Amino acid sequence: MDKALGDKIPEFNKKPQAGGVGITSASLGLGEHRTKFEILVIILVAVVIVGGTEASLIVFNVPQYVFPKPSQIIVALFTEWVYIWPHLLITLYELLVGFAIGGSIGFVLAAVITQFPFVEKVVTPYILLLVTTPMLALVPLLILRFGFGSEPRIIAVALASGPMVMINSATGFRRVDLAKIALARSFGASTIQIFTKIRIPMAMPMIIVGLMVGSIFGLLTTIGAEMVGGAEGLGNRLTYYSALIRMPQFFAIILILAILGISIYVIFFWLGKRWASWEA
């Protein structure tokens, strides 16, 4: 084969270049296959950390109100669960409703600003204002306006998660190959068809990353808002248990929040593998 001709023929068996930003590059390897030895090492490290912490607290006779033993935290989680789970449901409700509202508005704004540059110039300063302003500072003002119900916390979650979804989604929409759009237009595709058939599928990795980041920001905002004002939710339980110096129960709430955060990551990682596996 002529070398000059070979240089002109594109090859499709090359490995993808590293450095892209997406759901796979943002992962921590949860989707990778692990050997039994690696799983055993992970379990042993966890056992050493938990067991070492337990032994150290016993040896140095650390008081429970300073730092509880891991065994005391687990016991408190089970004994207090009947009082904790109603607050967990309230926190999940505020997170899901606020994230649904903020994520939907952020996605729509991302679609609009990528289609209309003038709108982007108008909206961008306000989006930057929302990103750089801690939403917890607005919670007292929202409480004065809407009361001590769930509405102020839902609004705070929406304001915290929406910009994250918008920024990442808009970035994904802009990274779509313009040649594909030009080819679609040459075949008579409309703007809506191009957006639904090309822009959204190609931007799906960044959209999922935006949803992941927005949901995590929403969880942090939910807990902070519940600590600032309100008589319900896991954030309120943190304030309640810390005021009574009930540290095992306090760290039990921390453990639940850690599990929630990990669950959010795993859910969106799975969605990325399912809907954006082509990126890998």
C-alpha positions in Angstrom: 0.0 0.0 0.0 1.3 3.5 -0.9 2.5 5.2 2.3 1.1 8.5 1.2 -2.3 6.9 0.8 -1.9 5.3 4.2 -1.3 8.6 5.7 -4.6 9.9 4.3 -6.7 7.0 5.6 -7.9 7.5 9.1 -7.4 4.7 11.6 -10.2 3.9 14.0 -8.3 1.4 16.2 -6.2 3.9 18.0 -6.6 4.2 21.8 -8.4 7.3 23.0 -6.2 10.1 24.3 -6.2 10.7 28.0 -7.2 14.0 29.5 -10.8 14.3 28.6 -13.3 15.4 31.2 -16.3 13.1 31.7 -18.0 10.6 33.8 -15.3 7.9 33.2 -12.4 10.2 33.8 -14.1 11.6 36.9 -14.6 8.2 38.3 -12.5 6.6 41.1 -12.4 3.2 39.4 -15.6 1.8 40.9 -16.4 0.2 37.5 -13.1 -1.5 37.1 -12.9 -5.3 37.7 -11.0 -6.1 40.8 -9.3 -9.3 41.7 -10.1 -11.3 44.8 -6.7 -10.2 46.3 -7.5 -6.5 45.7 -10.9 -6.9 47.4 -9.3 -8.7 50.3 -6.7 -5.9 50.7 -9.5 -3.2 50.7 -11.4 -5.1 53.4 -8.2 -5.6 55.4 -7.4 -1.9 55.2 -10.9 -1.0 56.5 -10.6 -3.6 59.3 -7.2 -2.2 60.3 -8.5 1.4 60.3 -11.7 0.6 62.3 -10.0 -1.8 64.6 -7.0 0.4 65.1 -9.3 3.4 66.0 -11.2 1.2 68.4 -8.0 -0.1 70.1 -6.4 3.3 70.3 -9.5 4.9 72.0 -9.6 2.0 74.5 -5.8 2.2 75.3 -5.8 6.0 75.7 -9.1 5.9 77.5 -10.6 8.7 75.4 -13.9 9.8 76.8 -17.0 9.2 74.8 -17.9 12.9 74.6 -14.6 13.6 73.0 -14.5 10.9 70.4 -16.7 7.8 70.5 -15.5 4.3 69.6 -16.7 2.9 66.3 -18.6 0.2 68.1 -20.5 2.8 70.1 -21.3 4.6 66.8 -22.8 1.4 65.3 -24.8 0.7 68.4 -26.1 4.3 68.5 -27.1 4.0 64.8 -29.3 0.9 65.5 -30.7 2.1 68.9 -31.6 5.6 67.6 -32.7 4.5 64.1 -36.4 4.7 65.1 -35.9 8.4 65.9 -33.5 9.1 63.0 -35.3 7.7 60.0 -38.2 10.2 59.9 -35.6 13.0 59.7 -33.8 11.1 57.0 -37.0 11.0 54.9 -37.4 14.7 55.4 -33.8 15.4 54.2 -34.2 13.1 51.2 -37.5 14.9 50.3 -35.9 18.3 50.5 -32.9 17.2 48.5 -34.8 15.4 45.8 -37.4 18.2 45.3 -34.9 21.0 45.4 -32.5 19.1 43.1 -35.3 18.3 40.6 -36.3 22.0 40.4 -32.7 23.3 40.2 -31.5 20.6 37.8 -34.4 21.1 35.4 -34.0 24.9 35.3 -30.2 24.5 34.9 -30.6 22.1 32.0 -33.1 24.3 30.3 -30.9 27.4 30.7 -27.9 25.5 29.4 -29.8 24.6 26.3 -31.0 28.2 25.8 -27.6 29.9 26.3 -25.9 27.5 23.8 -28.5 28.4 21.2 -28.8 32.1 21.8 -25.4 33.8 22.6 -27.2 37.1 23.6 -29.1 35.2 26.4 -25.7 33.9 27.6 -24.3 37.4 27.9 -27.3 38.4 30.0 -27.6 35.3 32.2 -23.9 34.6 32.9 -23.3 37.3 35.5 -26.2 36.1 37.6 -25.1 32.5 37.3 -21.6 33.5 38.5 -23.3 35.4 41.4 -25.2 32.2 42.4 -22.1 30.1 42.1 -19.9 32.3 44.2 -22.6 33.2 46.9 -23.0 30.6 49.6 -26.7 29.7 49.6 -26.7 29.1 53.4 -26.4 32.9 53.8 -29.8 33.2 52.2 -31.6 30.6 54.4 -32.5 33.1 57.3 -33.9 35.5 54.7 -35.9 32.6 53.1 -37.2 31.5 56.5 -38.5 35.0 57.2 -40.3 34.9 53.9 -41.6 31.3 53.8 -41.5 30.2 57.4 -39.8 27.2 59.1 -41.2 24.6 56.7 -39.3 22.7 54.0 -39.8 25.5 51.4 -36.8 27.6 52.4 -34.4 24.6 52.3 -35.9 23.4 49.0 -35.3 26.8 47.4 -31.7 26.9 48.8 -31.0 23.4 47.3 -32.4 24.5 44.0 -30.2 27.6 43.9 -27.1 25.6 44.9 -27.6 22.7 42.4 -29.0 24.5 39.4 -25.9 26.5 38.4 -23.7 23.3 38.6 -26.0 21.5 36.3 -26.2 24.5 33.9 -22.4 25.1 33.7 -21.5 21.4 33.0 -24.4 20.9 30.6 -23.5 24.0 28.7 -19.9 22.9 28.5 -21.0 19.6 27.1 -23.3 21.2 24.5 -20.4 23.4 23.3 -18.0 20.5 22.9 -20.2 18.8 20.3 -18.4 18.2 16.9 -19.6 21.0 14.6 -19.0 18.7 11.6 -21.8 16.4 12.8 -24.2 19.4 13.1 -23.2 20.6 9.6 -23.9 17.1 8.2 -27.3 17.0 9.9 -28.2 20.4 8.6 -27.2 19.3 5.1 -29.8 16.5 5.4 -32.5 18.9 6.5 -32.5 18.3 10.2 -34.2 21.0 12.3 -32.8 22.7 15.3 -34.8 20.6 17.7 -33.7 17.4 15.9 -30.1 18.4 16.1 -30.4 19.2 19.8 -32.2 16.0 20.7 -30.3 13.6 18.4 -26.8 15.1 18.4 -26.2 17.7 21.2 -27.8 15.9 24.1 -26.3 12.4 23.4 -22.8 13.8 22.7 -23.0 16.0 25.8 -24.4 13.2 28.1 -21.0 12.6 29.9 -20.8 16.3 31.0 -24.5 16.4 31.8 -24.2 13.4 34.2 -21.1 15.0 35.8 -23.1 18.2 36.3 -26.0 16.2 37.8 -23.6 14.5 40.1 -21.9 17.7 41.3 -25.2 19.4 41.6 -26.7 16.7 43.8 -23.7 16.6 46.1 -23.8 20.4 46.4 -27.5 20.0 47.1 -26.9 17.5 49.9 -24.4 19.8 51.5 -26.8 22.7 51.2 -29.7 20.7 52.6 -27.8 19.7 55.7 -26.4 23.2 56.3 -29.9 24.8 55.8 -31.4 22.3 58.3 -28.7 23.3 60.8 -29.3 27.0 60.3 -33.1 26.8 60.7 -35.7 24.2 61.1 -36.8 21.5 63.6 -36.5 18.5 61.2 -33.9 16.8 59.1 -30.5 15.2 59.6 -28.9 18.6 59.9 -31.2 19.4 62.8 -30.2 16.1 64.4 -26.5 17.1 64.2 -27.2 20.3 66.0 -29.4 18.5 68.6 -26.9 15.7 69.4 -24.0 18.1 69.5 -25.8 20.4 71.9 -26.4 17.4 74.2 -22.9 16.1 73.7 -24.2 12.8 72.5 -21.3 12.0 70.3 -22.1 8.4 69.3 -25.4 9.6 67.9 -23.7 12.6 66.3 -21.2 10.4 64.5 -24.0 8.0 63.5 -25.6 10.9 61.6 -22.2 11.6 60.0 -22.1 8.0 58.9 -25.5 8.2 57.3 -24.5 11.3 55.5 -21.4 9.7 54.2 -23.4 6.7 52.9 -25.8 9.2 51.2 -22.9 10.9 49.5 -21.3 7.6 48.3 -24.8 6.4 47.1 -25.1 9.6 45.0 -21.8 9.0 43.4 -22.5 5.3 42.7 -25.9 6.1 41.2 -24.5 8.7 38.7 -21.5 6.5 38.0 -23.9 3.7 37.0 -25.9 6.1 34.9 -22.7 7.2 33.2 -21.8 3.6 32.4 -25.3 3.0 31.0 -25.9 6.2 29.0 -22.4 7.4 28.2 -20.4 4.2 27.9 -19.3 5.2 24.4 -17.0 7.8 26.0 -14.7 5.0 27.3 
